[in-house]
């Protein structure tokens, strides 16, 4: 029993030191001169995004970087998404609305939309961005500077998350807790191993020439976690990528409530664990109930509690989230992780996962 307790304590120690690395090696936006005449294509897939698309287009009009081509693909929206895009396009020649063709067999909707956008884009760099992302000030310049300084072909950013409801505060921070306590993000850039990969489809900044050569959305056309697979694919081909956490210049409100978050995270939670349900379940059991193995040894139990609480605090600091709220909801967040995993496994076994009215698997 005591040896199992040591395993639990070792995992807690690993997570603590991993997030400590992410704190010490936070990748700040480099201050390097950039040519603001370099054309950047902003590529936005939009399906029933009437609530968000106007806010994003307004952001793009007001940010500092001006040499933008802004292409929005209206993916068979049934709300007023198209009308909103048109109203912006009439006033800004940089904005153009595209329309989706019939979704081919074996393609997922977002992947087909991104692939279609890339075929139309003319920029030297491609920024794929979700419609619910918000941009401010120097968001594009900062991304371009990061790519130039580190000679990257892909930069992905985890936006700073906007959380308003209790359900969001219980669920959304789980993504950063897992990511920042299991993977030192600096390894995404400096490690040669594809296992050290991470990406977030909300913000993917590509070298356009490399994108066209690698064609990732076509390669992973039927996969719902094409962002992570693209990062691994690039690293296997010795291409330099990076993944960082964002600041207030790049924000996103992913979900609006608990149920929406559960449904959304069920799509990709297993990828944090090598797409293995077994590993995900073991991680949940060890991190939720493992402390019971340490109860007979009070000193080890206190050490464990120090590590897991410190880990949550450090994750909150790195992710620019509220320390007090993450500690307040810590237990509920942990239980919600188990519910995500259960929901993901159930949907996979029953092949019943749908997103925005389309079957994913």
Phi, psi and omega per residue, in radians:
X1 nan -0.713 -3.087
X2 -1.147 -0.578 3.128
X3 -1.178 -0.641 3.054
X4 -1.113 -0.650 3.075
X5 -1.099 -0.662 3.092
X6 -1.115 -0.610 3.092
X7 -1.113 -0.771 3.109
X8 -1.052 -0.801 -3.133
X9 -1.146 -0.675 3.133
X10 -1.129 -0.706 3.107
X11 -1.101 -0.739 3.104
X12 -1.102 -0.689 3.105
X13 -1.142 -0.740 3.104
X14 -1.042 -0.791 -3.111
X15 -1.131 -0.683 3.120
X16 -1.096 -0.846 -3.101
X17 -1.228 -0.497 3.078
X18 -1.159 -0.811 3.137
X19 -1.228 -0.481 3.041
X20 -1.111 -0.735 3.054
X21 -1.062 -0.722 3.130
X22 -1.157 -0.478 3.062
X23 -1.291 -0.836 -3.078
X24 -1.234 -0.531 -3.088
X25 -1.954 0.643 3.038
X26 -1.031 2.320 -3.030
X27 -1.653 1.587 -3.127
X28 -1.229 2.712 3.117
X29 -1.151 2.146 -3.119
X30 -1.246 2.523 3.077
X31 -1.695 1.478 3.114
X32 -2.146 2.585 3.135
X33 -1.188 2.420 3.092
X34 -2.253 2.696 3.079
X35 -1.526 1.882 -3.084
X36 -1.338 0.067 3.024
X37 -1.559 -0.113 3.106
X38 -1.153 2.165 -3.102
X39 -1.306 2.274 3.104
X40 -2.070 2.221 3.078
X41 -1.665 2.089 3.062
X42 -1.662 2.100 -2.966
X43 -2.062 2.057 -2.977
X44 -2.176 1.915 2.971
X45 -1.365 2.356 -3.058
X46 -2.441 2.008 3.064
X47 -2.211 1.935 -3.109
X48 0.942 0.972 -3.091
X49 -2.001 0.575 -3.100
X50 -1.016 -0.529 -3.109
X51 -1.275 -0.401 -3.002
X52 -2.023 -0.591 -2.887
X53 -1.106 -0.632 3.121
X54 -1.131 -0.662 3.122
X55 -1.120 -0.766 -3.138
X56 -1.160 -0.786 3.138
X57 -1.100 -0.638 3.068
X58 -1.118 -0.723 3.078
X59 -1.022 -0.812 -3.084
X60 -1.123 -0.564 3.091
X61 -1.223 -0.469 -3.001
X62 -1.787 -0.173 3.129
X63 -1.294 2.918 -3.008
X64 -1.219 -0.627 -3.043
X65 -1.305 2.186 -2.993
X66 -1.859 -0.438 -3.072
X67 -1.433 1.187 -3.094
X68 -1.994 2.471 2.873
X69 -1.881 2.105 -3.035
X70 -1.989 1.850 -3.125
X71 -1.916 2.222 3.124
X72 -2.095 2.147 3.110
X73 -1.695 1.997 3.089
X74 -1.408 1.816 -2.996
X75 -1.615 1.299 3.097
X76 0.950 0.750 3.126
X77 -1.185 2.513 3.101
X78 -1.912 0.042 3.068
X79 -1.830 -2.708 -3.070
X80 -1.613 0.355 3.130
X81 -0.933 -0.854 -3.094
X82 -1.061 -0.749 -3.138
X83 -1.120 -0.669 3.130
X84 -1.157 -0.768 3.117
X85 -1.069 -0.781 3.136
X86 -1.023 -0.717 -3.106
X87 -1.103 -0.611 3.086
X88 -1.328 -0.692 -3.109
X89 -1.117 -0.560 3.131
X90 -1.174 -0.430 -3.095
X91 -1.790 -0.252 -3.063
X92 -2.414 1.950 -3.058
X93 -1.158 -0.271 -3.137
X94 -1.313 -0.333 -3.054
X95 -1.668 2.278 3.138
X96 -2.376 2.360 3.095
X97 -1.706 2.265 3.035
X98 -1.913 2.805 -3.132
X99 -2.159 2.456 -3.088
X100 -1.316 2.518 2.958
X101 -1.456 3.088 3.096
X102 -1.026 2.330 -3.094
X103 -1.166 2.059 -3.133
X104 -1.186 2.811 3.065
X105 -1.062 2.524 3.064
X106 1.289 0.020 3.070
X107 -1.727 2.457 2.895
X108 -1.519 2.652 -3.002
X109 -1.045 -0.834 -3.101
X110 -1.143 -0.712 -3.134
X111 -1.109 -0.703 3.110
X112 -1.170 -0.686 3.111
X113 -1.096 -0.781 3.133
X114 -1.131 -0.715 3.117
X115 -1.102 -0.729 3.112
X116 -1.119 -0.754 3.104
X117 -1.050 -0.755 -3.119
X118 -1.111 -0.601 3.124
X119 -1.162 -0.484 -3.130
X120 -1.581 -0.356 -2.999
X121 -1.298 2.586 -3.089
X122 -2.111 -0.003 -3.060
X123 -1.261 2.885 3.062
X124 -1.368 -0.415 3.078
X125 -2.266 2.569 3.096
X126 -1.972 2.202 3.000
X127 -1.951 1.825 3.030
X128 -1.495 2.219 -3.040
X129 -2.494 2.430 3.109
X130 -1.317 2.679 -3.067
X131 -1.189 -0.357 -3.118
X132 -1.600 0.143 3.089
X133 -1.482 2.537 3.065
X134 -2.023 2.362 -3.120
X135 -2.058 2.516 3.099
X136 -2.381 2.711 2.917
X137 0.851 -1.927 -2.962
X138 -1.818 0.539 -3.047
X139 -1.005 -0.813 -3.114
X140 -1.239 -0.769 3.123
X141 -1.044 -0.720 -3.130
X142 -1.095 -0.752 3.125
X143 -1.115 -0.765 -3.140
X144 -1.120 -0.716 3.114
X145 -1.087 -0.706 3.127
X146 -1.103 -0.773 3.138
X147 -1.100 -0.751 -3.100
X148 -1.200 -0.822 -3.083
X149 -1.069 -0.722 -3.052
X150 -1.737 0.127 3.102
X151 0.943 0.905 -3.092
X152 -1.624 2.688 2.960
X153 -1.857 -0.205 3.083
X154 -2.642 2.228 2.983
X155 -2.119 2.210 3.057
X156 -2.047 2.464 -3.093
X157 -2.152 2.318 2.942
X158 -1.522 1.863 -3.086
X159 -1.066 2.718 2.984
X160 -1.180 2.256 -2.980
X161 -1.544 2.336 3.029
X162 -1.614 2.149 -3.123
X163 -2.276 2.118 -3.076
X164 -1.985 -0.668 -3.101
X165 -1.645 2.839 3.105
X166 -1.066 -0.678 3.133
X167 -1.069 -0.670 3.101
X168 -1.176 -0.699 -3.112
X169 -1.203 -0.413 3.103
X170 -1.433 -0.475 -2.986
X171 -1.892 -0.843 -2.984
X172 -1.068 -0.705 -3.135
X173 -1.094 -0.293 -3.139
X174 -1.026 -0.648 -3.137
X175 -1.009 -0.834 -3.133
X176 -1.244 -0.612 3.136
X177 -1.060 -0.782 3.119
X178 -1.180 -0.897 -3.068
X179 -1.014 -0.927 -2.980
X180 -1.362 -0.267 3.119
X181 -1.776 -0.050 3.108
X182 -2.039 -0.381 -3.076
X183 -2.376 2.060 2.971
X184 -1.185 2.014 -3.021
X185 -1.105 -0.432 3.088
X186 -1.066 -0.478 3.133
X187 -1.161 -0.483 3.117
X188 -1.028 -0.629 -3.114
X189 -1.534 -0.667 -2.973
X190 -1.772 -0.310 -3.113
X191 -1.503 2.462 3.104
X192 -1.427 -0.111 -3.006
X193 -1.534 2.311 -3.124
X194 -1.188 -0.336 3.084
X195 -1.157 -0.402 3.060
X196 -1.580 1.150 -3.112
X197 -2.243 2.548 3.030
X198 -2.731 2.607 3.090
X199 -2.849 2.765 3.125
X200 -2.338 2.066 -3.087
X201 -1.116 -0.147 3.093
X202 -1.168 -0.494 -3.107
X203 -2.631 1.809 -3.119
X204 -2.245 2.014 -3.061
X205 -1.930 1.909 -3.021
X206 -1.883 2.574 2.757
X207 -1.207 2.099 -2.988
X208 -1.106 -0.661 -3.126
X209 -1.096 -0.758 3.129
X210 -1.198 -0.694 3.105
X211 -0.997 -0.828 -3.099
X212 -1.098 -0.618 3.141
X213 -1.231 -0.731 -3.053
X214 -1.522 -0.504 3.065
X215 0.859 1.001 -2.987
X216 -1.153 -0.623 -3.113
X217 -1.184 -0.518 3.057
X218 -1.330 -0.686 -3.118
X219 -1.100 -0.651 -3.103
X220 -1.955 0.701 -2.988
X221 -1.079 -0.451 -3.071
X222 -1.884 0.239 -3.057
X223 -1.959 2.306 -3.081
X224 -1.355 -0.229 3.114
X225 -2.027 0.863 -3.089
X226 -1.123 -0.425 -3.137
X227 -1.135 -0.851 3.137
X228 -1.176 -0.725 3.131
X229 -1.117 -0.623 3.092
X230 -1.116 -0.755 3.113
X231 -1.058 -0.780 3.123
X232 -1.133 -0.713 -3.135
X233 -1.081 -0.774 3.128
X234 -1.123 -0.746 -3.115
X235 -1.182 -0.628 3.078
X236 -1.089 -0.486 3.127
X237 -1.673 0.348 3.025
X238 1.093 0.523 3.091
X239 -1.694 2.491 -3.017
X240 -1.554 2.182 -3.133
X241 -2.289 2.962 3.051
X242 -2.621 2.711 3.073
X243 -2.396 2.247 -3.094
X244 -2.350 2.871 3.000
X245 -1.593 2.564 -3.030
X246 -1.558 3.086 3.039
X247 -2.106 -2.869 -3.053
X248 -1.192 -0.155 3.072
X249 -1.331 -0.324 3.121
X250 -2.320 1.895 -3.094
X251 -2.235 2.829 3.121
X252 -2.725 2.408 2.935
X253 -1.846 1.695 -3.004
X254 -1.135 -0.852 -3.023
X255 -2.387 2.753 -3.114
X256 -2.101 1.204 3.107
X257 2.173 2.920 -3.019
X258 -1.143 -0.868 -3.056
X259 -1.077 -0.735 3.129
X260 -1.116 -0.664 3.128
X261 -1.169 -0.756 3.115
X262 -1.031 -0.810 -3.141
X263 -1.097 -0.713 -3.122
X264 -1.208 -0.815 -3.098
X265 -1.226 -0.400 3.092
X266 -1.077 -0.370 -3.121
X267 -1.231 -0.577 -2.982
X268 -2.339 0.026 -3.034
X269 -1.071 -0.602 -3.105
X270 -1.180 -0.429 3.138
X271 -1.144 -0.431 3.063
X272 -1.136 -0.299 -3.085
X273 -2.087 0.645 3.119
X274 1.176 0.431 -3.121
X275 1.073 0.444 -3.119
X276 -1.878 2.076 3.081
X277 -1.128 -0.642 -3.127
X278 -1.100 -0.823 3.134
X279 -1.105 -0.718 3.135
X280 -1.075 -0.769 -3.142
X281 -1.129 -0.790 3.127
X282 -1.056 -0.744 3.120
X283 -1.056 -0.796 -3.132
X284 -1.082 -0.797 -3.105
X285 -1.126 -0.754 -3.114
X286 -1.167 -0.713 -3.071
X287 -1.444 -0.249 -3.140
X288 -1.735 -0.781 -3.027
X289 -2.001 -0.037 -3.082
X290 -1.076 -0.489 -3.112
X291 -1.047 -0.429 -3.124
X292 -1.087 -0.506 3.124
X293 -1.221 -0.303 -3.083
X294 -1.747 -0.077 -3.106
X295 -1.001 -0.677 3.121
X296 -1.162 -0.237 -3.109
X297 -2.140 1.534 -3.008
X298 -0.961 -0.663 -3.127
X299 -1.114 -0.726 3.109
X300 -1.183 -0.646 3.120
X301 -1.113 -0.751 3.105
X302 -1.117 -0.693 3.092
X303 -1.076 -0.732 3.133
X304 -1.097 -0.812 -3.128
X305 -1.090 -0.689 3.079
X306 -1.055 -0.764 -3.089
X307 -1.155 -0.795 -3.057
X308 -1.270 -0.616 3.097
X309 -1.215 -0.737 3.101
X310 -1.100 -0.651 3.114
X311 -1.077 -0.791 3.127
X312 -1.089 -0.699 3.136
X313 -1.113 -0.809 -3.103
X314 -1.169 -0.683 3.082
X315 -1.039 -0.752 3.140
X316 -1.068 -0.711 3.140
X317 -1.149 -0.843 -3.108
X318 -1.127 -0.704 -3.100
X319 -1.467 -0.020 -3.136
X320 1.013 0.827 3.082
X321 -1.991 2.922 -3.118
X322 -1.236 2.084 3.112
X323 -1.096 -0.811 -3.065
X324 -1.109 -0.708 -3.120
X325 -1.253 -0.644 3.102
X326 -1.172 -0.592 3.054
X327 -1.252 -0.679 3.135
X328 -1.061 -0.720 -3.077
X329 -1.765 0.246 -3.032
X330 -0.964 -0.833 -3.101
X331 -1.171 -0.745 3.129
X332 -1.168 -0.601 3.061
X333 -1.095 -0.726 -3.135
X334 -1.120 -0.770 3.102
X335 -1.129 -0.629 3.136
X336 -1.146 -0.597 3.063
X337 -1.005 -0.767 3.107
X338 -1.078 -0.661 3.120
X339 -1.199 -0.656 3.050
X340 -1.001 -0.844 -3.071
X341 -1.130 -0.775 3.096
X342 -1.022 -0.822 -3.109
X343 -1.102 -0.716 -3.132
X344 -1.135 -0.770 3.140
X345 -1.136 -0.757 3.140
X346 -1.063 -0.806 3.141
X347 -1.126 -0.658 3.139
X348 -1.175 -0.764 -3.128
X349 -1.145 -0.700 -3.104
X350 -1.524 -0.138 -3.109
X351 0.892 0.928 -3.050
X352 -2.182 0.329 -3.071
X353 -1.418 2.210 3.074
X354 -2.180 2.593 3.085
X355 -2.419 2.131 -3.126
X356 0.919 0.759 3.036
X357 1.420 0.091 3.130
X358 -2.109 2.486 3.135
X359 -1.325 2.248 3.101
X360 -1.616 -0.795 3.009
X361 -2.797 nan nan
